[in-house]
Amino acid sequence: MDKQSYVDCAENAFYKTYNRYGVVIEKGEGTHIYDVEGKKYLDFGAGIAVFAFGYGNKEYNDALKDQIDKIIHTSNYFYNIPSIDAASKLKEVAGMDRVFFTNSGAESIEGALKIAKKYGHCKDGRDDHEIIAFEHSFHGRTLGALSVTGTKKYREPFEQLIPGIKFATYNDLESVKALVNEKTCAILMETVQGEGGIYPATNEFIEGVRKLCDDNDMLMISDEIQCGMGRTGKMFAYQHYNVMPDVVTAAKALGCGVPVGAFMARGKAAKVLEPGDHGTTYGGNPLATRAVSTVLDMFKKYDTVKHVNDITPYLEKVLDGFVQKYDFVTARRGLGLMQGLVCGEKAADVVKSCIENGLILFMAGHDVVRFVPPLVITREDIDEMAEILDKVLASKNS
Ligand SMILES: *Cc1c(COP(=O)(O)O)cnc(C)c1O
């Protein structure tokens, strides 16, 4: 089939929930992907911060092939070796006590919300607890995750959602304090806001949130689904700060392409859920957790976090150059290989033109061009990105 036939077929078959670019992807290799017409794209989106090690990585693929031949799925009535390996390694790098494997980011958020609600319930027996989340946050599309997502237009058609969710202003501790009362059981925040526009938390803010949780016996939940797994130059972004959350969510690069997520907890939060409180058929299955285990081994073996720290200044320098050069590019924000260029109302147009010119980038918010490349990118990849982006920015600079 040619490209247009695929697109027509897709438009006839799929429920229309996505506005897709007219590109039909066929395969990937390293930091590049190829469409059905053989056109090559440099991928600075990594499948939305997923493919940390790039495409077609032999070590990763071989591990999965080996697992496919052994066993793909069992059930949570039994133990399985990859999930035991993965859970032990993950709690170690995250500094958590307990791990629960899920199938997606949103599902990890659901688990975290259940911990928060039950924590509150066990504490005082009330059934009207409140959770504080943030404006511009994104936590996923299931009803629970949507309830705590800051973007109104995502929530509104599906009201009523979970009651008792309050939204504070990110990086504004006073706005959080103003919402805390005797019903509040948890504060949920991305350590670096992703979809909302790439906003890293300030030290003062995140330490203040931790203290507020300690002082009021509330749980601090860190959504690390996008900013975790080495992306910001630490294994988890909260490790940049002098805090430890009670609950952590992960997904995206956790399995580097196999759908898998996790929620983790430590201390008192690790004891909240008991047998019968939560479950999933697929969660923690051998194939998905073999991916997690392999990914965590590769992080160690290749010191990927160090590579992120080594390469980040070069990416920042290149992006800062565009802020200098083009009037409509007004700022760069980010941490490590999670960066955003503020391009105002031209952002969507820039992304579209970049894709047409063989560079994959995504938006964040309505005015930010997002850079979440594979963590293994080289200077050559950054130079290739810069050449295409410069051409595109120049064409919009009128
Ligand atoms: C992507 C994302 C989610 C949702 O993950 P899904 O796997 O799409 O359900 C939640 N939180 C953050 C911060 C994300 O970036």
The ligand as an SDF file (V2000), in Angstrom:
LIG
                    3D

 15 15  0  0  0  0  0  0  0  0999 V2000
    2.6750   10.9720   29.5800 C   0  0  0  0  0  0  0  0  0  0  0  0
    2.4290   11.3460   30.9760 C   0  0  0  0  0  0  0  0  0  0  0  0
    1.4350   10.7290   31.7490 C   0  0  0  0  0  0  0  0  0  0  0  0
    0.4650    9.7260   31.1900 C   0  0  0  0  0  0  0  0  0  0  0  0
    1.1100    8.5650   30.7330 O   0  0  0  0  0  0  0  0  0  0  0  0
    0.3460    7.5860   29.7280 P   0  0  0  0  0  0  0  0  0  0  0  0
    1.2890    6.4160   29.5890 O   0  0  0  0  0  0  0  0  0  0  0  0
    0.1370    8.3290   28.4510 O   0  0  0  0  0  0  0  0  0  0  0  0
   -0.9310    7.1940   30.3650 O   0  0  0  0  0  0  0  0  0  0  0  0
    1.3210   11.0880   33.0770 C   0  0  0  0  0  0  0  0  0  0  0  0
    2.1400   12.0080   33.6270 N   0  0  0  0  0  0  0  0  0  0  0  0
    3.1010   12.6160   32.9210 C   0  0  0  0  0  0  0  0  0  0  0  0
    3.9920   13.6080   33.5820 C   0  0  0  0  0  0  0  0  0  0  0  0
    3.2710   12.3260   31.5670 C   0  0  0  0  0  0  0  0  0  0  0  0
    4.2070   12.9660   30.8580 O   0  0  0  0  0  0  0  0  0  0  0  0
  1  2  1  0
  2  3  1  0
  2 14  2  0
  3  4  1  0
  3 10  2  0
  4  5  1  0
  5  6  1  0
  6  7  2  0
  6  8  1  0
  6  9  1  0
 10 11  1  0
 11 12  2  0
 12 13  1  0
 12 14  1  0
 14 15  1  0
M  END
$$$$
